[in-house]
Amino acid sequence: MSQNATAQQARTVNTIDRGKLDLKALTLYAILLAAGFVLNMTVSKFFSGLTGGILSPEFIIAAFCLETLIIKPKVGQAAVLGLLAGVVIQITASVKGPDLIAEPVAAIVMALLVSALGNGGAKKVLPLVGTFVVTCVSGLIYAVIFACFVQRNPQLIMVMAPVVAISGAFNAIIVQALYIPIKKALKLAD
């Protein structure tokens, strides 16, 4: 075989097949959820206590945002990812239930953002902006359910809104910082 024939042989690169919730994608999500859970139990509780509840990052939301950015699931698949996140959050939640609604909706929003903006000029800021929007969507759904149906005091929404926005900013920074290194570690191209 000549050197030209050897040089012209096709090279293959193994990557995660995006858009499918296969074993690799689910394993990645399990790792991200586990990390999010541990961080919620430690770092999030620490910041919440330190700031009197003003800053309460939700690392599990960051986990499904990262998963959605990397895997690019379909809307139905994203809903399942969000529901799984909501179930995991129930383990430590002081109020049971609202996250089971908030997280699937937020995950669907993230999937729609990735689908609409993931291939254009906005893809560089999508981890930052998308995660901020999604965390705010999740937090506001939670706030409405908590304030209106649990506490029966809609004015609490206005008290909770700044906490949601601050948490959204914190999550957005985390996801933006982690997205590129995780993508490189998994050897994913745009």
N, C-alpha and C positions, 0 to 999 in steps of 0.2 A: 504494500500500500504506500503510495507516495505521500510526501509531506503535505501537499495541497489537499489531498483527500482527507487526511487526518485533521487538518485545520478547519475543514468545512463541515465536520461532523456537528450535529446539533448538540447544544448544551441544554440541560434541563435544570430547572430550579424548583424545588418543592416548597410550596407555600400553602397557607390556609386558603381553601376555596371559599371565597366570600359569598355571602348570600345563602349559605346552607348552615343549618345547626347540626353539623356532624359531630363526631366524637371529639375532634380537635377543638372545635368552637365551644362545645359544652364544657370541655376540660378547662379551657381558658376562662370561661365564665365562672366555673366553680372556684377556680383560683382567685379570680378578681372578687367574687362575692365573699369568699373566706377572708381575704385581706381586708375588704370593706367592713366586714363584721368585726374583726379584731380591732381595726382602727376606730370603729364606732364605739366599741366597749372601752377603749383606752383614750385615744387622742381627742375624740369628739366629746366624751364626757369631761375630760380635763378642760378643754376650751370652754365648754358650756358652763362649768362650775367657776372657772376663772373670770368669765365675762358676765356672770349673772344671767346666762341664757341668751345673751345677745348674739354670740357666735356659736353655732352648733352645726358644724359641718356634717353632712350626710354622705359618708364615703361609699355607701351602697349605691346611691344615685350616680356617683362618679364611676363606679364599677360598670353599671349598665350603659352609661354614656360611652365609656372606653370600648366596651364590647360592641356596641352599635357602630361606632366609628371604624373599628377594625374589621368586623365580620360583615357589616352592612346587611342585616337581616331584613326580610320582608316584614310588612306591617303586622301580620298575625304572629309571626315569630317574635317580633319585638314586644308584643303584648304578653306573650308567655314569659319572656325575659323579665319584663316589668312585674308580672305576677309573682315570679320566683323571688324577685327582690323584695316585694311587699311581704311575702311569707317570711323571709329571713329577718326583715325588720321587726316582725311581730315578736320575735324572741326577746328583744330588749325594749320594745315600745311601752311607754307608760300608758298610752291610750291605744287600745287594740281596735283595728278595723280600717281607719282612714287610709292607711298606706296600701291596703289591698285594692283600693280604687285609684289612689293618686299615682302609684308607680306604674301600673299598666298604661294609663293615659299618658304619663310623661314619657314612657318608653316608646309609645307610638309616635308622639311628637318628635322625639329624637330620630326615629327611623325616617319619618317624613322629611325632616331637615336634611339628613344625610342623603336621602334620595334626591331631593331637590337641589341641594347646594354642594354635594360632595364631589362633583366633577368640574365645577367652574372655578372662577377666581376666588370665590369665598372659602374654598376648602382649607386654606391656610389658617383662617380664623374660626373655622367651624367648630373645632374642639372647645375653644374659649367661649364663643357666642352661643353655640348650641347647648353646651352644658349649663351656662348661666340661664338661658331661657327655660330649659327643661327642669332645672332645680327650682326655678320660680314657679313654673306650672305645677309641679308636684307639691311644693310648699303651700301655694295658694289653695289648691284643692284640699289639702290637709287642713289648712286654716279655716276654710269655709265649713267643712264637715265638723271640725272640732268646735268652732265658735257657734255655729247655728244648731247643730244637732246634739252635741255632747253637753256643751255649757249653756246653750240657749241664750247666747249673748253675742249677737252679730258685731258689736263694737270691738270685740277681741280681734277681728280680722285686721283692723288698723294697727293694733298693737303688734300683731304677729308679722305683718308685711315687711317692716324693716329687717327683722331677723331672717326672714326668707331671702330678702335681697342680699344681705351680707353673706349668708350661707351659699347663695348662688354664686357670688363673686369668688368665694373661697374655693368651691368645687370647680369653678371654671379655670382658675389658676392651676389647680392640681391636675386636671385632665389635660390642659394645654401642655403642662410640663412633662407629663408621662406619655402622651400620645406618640411623639416621635421616637423616644427610646424603645417603647414597646413595639412599635412598627418595625424599627430596625432590628430588634432582637428576634422578631418573627420573620424577618427578611421579606417584608411586604413592600411592594412597589405601589405607587399611586394608581 
